[in-house]
Amino acid sequence: MTTLEWGIKASLLAYVRRMPDGSVEATDGATTTDEGIRFEGVGGLAFRGAVLLMGHGGMLRVTIADPAIVEADGGWLLEIADPDDPSSRLAFATIAAFDGRRASGTALTQDGADLFFGPYALGTAIDDPVIAD
């Protein structure tokens, strides 16, 4: 089975896991790994599953679900289900290069940065996703 192996942003996951009330919960086809999150393949470059990052007494609550790598405008994007409207897609990050298995140069879009309410800006580097069998 094809999976997407993605650390999202390793420093963020480590930070959340160190919080006294922090948690990283994977559901709906996603599982946590030592390196990050593993999402189940559903065909092509689309994956299913969700990860919920929580902490700070509920002040931190970010859901990243159903990622997909899509070609757009001659480049690549990493899309997720829009947390405000799961039937819509949100362009979470740009991908500078993708060889069909490995992405490189993955960076937040403005919409992706906005999900975190301030600590990250447009263009912040995040972990590169990898397609695995």
C-alpha positions in Angstrom: 0.0 0.0 0.0 1.2 3.5 -0.9 1.6 5.9 2.0 2.6 9.5 2.5 5.3 9.9 5.1 5.4 13.5 6.4 6.8 15.1 9.4 4.7 18.2 8.8 7.2 20.4 10.7 9.3 18.2 13.0 10.1 21.0 15.4 6.3 21.8 15.8 5.4 18.1 16.5 8.3 17.9 19.1 7.1 21.2 20.7 3.5 20.0 21.0 4.5 16.6 22.4 6.7 18.4 25.1 3.7 20.5 26.3 2.2 19.3 29.6 -1.2 19.2 27.9 0.0 18.7 24.3 -1.1 15.9 22.0 -0.6 14.8 18.5 -3.6 12.6 17.6 -3.8 10.7 14.3 -7.1 9.3 13.1 -9.1 8.2 10.0 -6.2 6.3 8.3 -3.3 8.3 9.6 -0.9 7.0 12.2 2.0 8.6 14.1 5.6 7.5 13.6 8.9 8.5 15.1 9.4 10.8 12.1 5.9 12.3 11.9 2.7 11.1 10.4 1.9 8.3 7.9 -1.2 8.8 5.7 -2.9 6.0 3.8 -3.0 6.2 0.0 -6.3 6.4 -1.7 -5.1 6.5 -5.3 -2.7 8.6 -7.3 -1.1 11.2 -5.0 -4.1 11.5 -2.7 -4.0 10.3 0.9 -6.5 10.0 3.8 -6.2 10.5 7.5 -6.1 13.4 9.9 -3.8 14.7 12.6 -5.0 17.0 15.3 -2.4 19.1 17.2 -3.7 20.3 20.6 -2.2 22.1 23.5 -2.1 25.4 25.5 -5.4 24.6 27.2 -7.2 24.4 23.9 -5.6 27.6 22.4 -3.7 25.4 20.0 -6.0 23.3 17.9 -4.9 22.6 14.3 -6.2 19.8 12.1 -4.3 18.6 9.0 -6.3 16.1 7.0 -6.4 14.2 3.7 -3.2 15.6 2.1 -2.6 15.4 -1.6 0.2 16.4 -3.9 -1.2 18.1 -7.0 0.3 19.7 -10.0 -0.6 23.4 -10.4 0.6 26.1 -12.7 3.6 24.2 -13.8 4.7 23.4 -10.2 3.4 21.3 -7.3 1.3 22.0 -4.2 0.5 20.1 -1.1 -3.2 20.4 -0.4 -5.2 19.4 2.6 -8.9 19.3 3.5 -9.9 22.9 4.5 -10.4 22.7 8.3 -13.3 25.2 8.0 -15.0 23.3 5.1 -13.7 19.7 4.8 -15.5 19.4 1.4 -13.1 22.0 0.1 -9.3 21.9 -0.5 -6.7 24.3 0.9 -3.3 24.9 -0.7 -1.2 24.3 2.4 2.3 24.4 0.9 4.2 24.9 -2.3 6.7 22.2 -3.4 9.8 23.4 -5.3 10.6 20.0 -6.8 8.8 16.6 -6.9 10.2 13.5 -8.6 7.1 11.3 -8.1 8.3 10.0 -4.7 10.2 12.7 -2.9 9.3 16.4 -2.6 11.9 19.1 -1.8 11.6 22.7 -1.0 8.2 22.5 0.7 7.1 25.8 2.2 3.9 27.2 3.6 1.4 29.2 1.5 -0.3 32.1 3.1 -3.4 29.9 3.8 -1.1 27.3 5.3 0.6 29.8 7.6 -2.7 31.3 8.6 -3.8 27.9 10.1 -1.2 28.4 12.9 -2.4 31.9 13.9 1.0 33.7 13.9 4.1 31.7 14.6 4.7 30.9 10.9 4.8 33.2 7.9 4.3 32.7 4.1 7.3 30.7 2.8 8.2 29.0 6.1 10.0 25.8 5.3 8.2 22.7 6.5 9.2 19.0 6.2 9.2 17.5 2.8 6.6 14.7 2.2 7.8 11.3 0.8 5.7 8.7 -1.0 6.5 5.2 0.3 5.3 1.7 -0.5 
